[in-house]
């Protein structure tokens, strides 16, 4: 799996960490970021579809 490095405001990281750990929604910060990216991509696909910008070339 490729690794990605990014800069993130500390406040966002602290907010994410509130949802990471035992008995919380995510097992790691990386898991939280991956899940958020997937959800964002799904939302963008829906928007593109609504605007007629979605075709077979764009599908994953």
N, C-alpha and C positions, 0 to 999 in steps of 0.2 A: 504494500500500500504506500503510495507517495506521501511524503511529509510536506506540510505547508507551514511556513512561518509568517506571522502577522503581528502588527502592532495593534493594541487594543487599549482603550482608556481603562484605567484601573477600576473605575466605578462599574463598568460593564462586567469585568472579570469578577469583582466582588459579588455582584448580583448573581452571576452564573453559579459561583461557588456555593451560594445559599441553597441551590437545588441539586448539589452533587454530594454523594456519600451514602453511607449505610442508611437504608430505609427512606431514601429520597429518590427523585425521579431518574437521575442519571448516575452512572457509576464513575464517570470521570468528566473533567472539563472537555476533553476531546470528544467524548460521547455527546455531550450537550451541544457542542459546536456542530458536529456532523448532523445531528438531528435537526438543528435549527436550519442548516443549509438545505437539507432535503425538503423541509417544509416550505422554505422560501422558494426553492425551485419548482415545487408543485404549484404554489400560488402563481408564480410567473408563467408557468405553462397554461394555467387556467385563464389568466389575463390574455396571453397571446392567442389562445383558442377563441376567446370571446371577440377579439379584434381581427380575427381572420389571418393571423400571422403564423399559425401552427400548421406545419406540413410534415410529411414523412421524413424529410431531411433533418428536421429538428428533433425527432423523437429519439429517446435513448434506448 
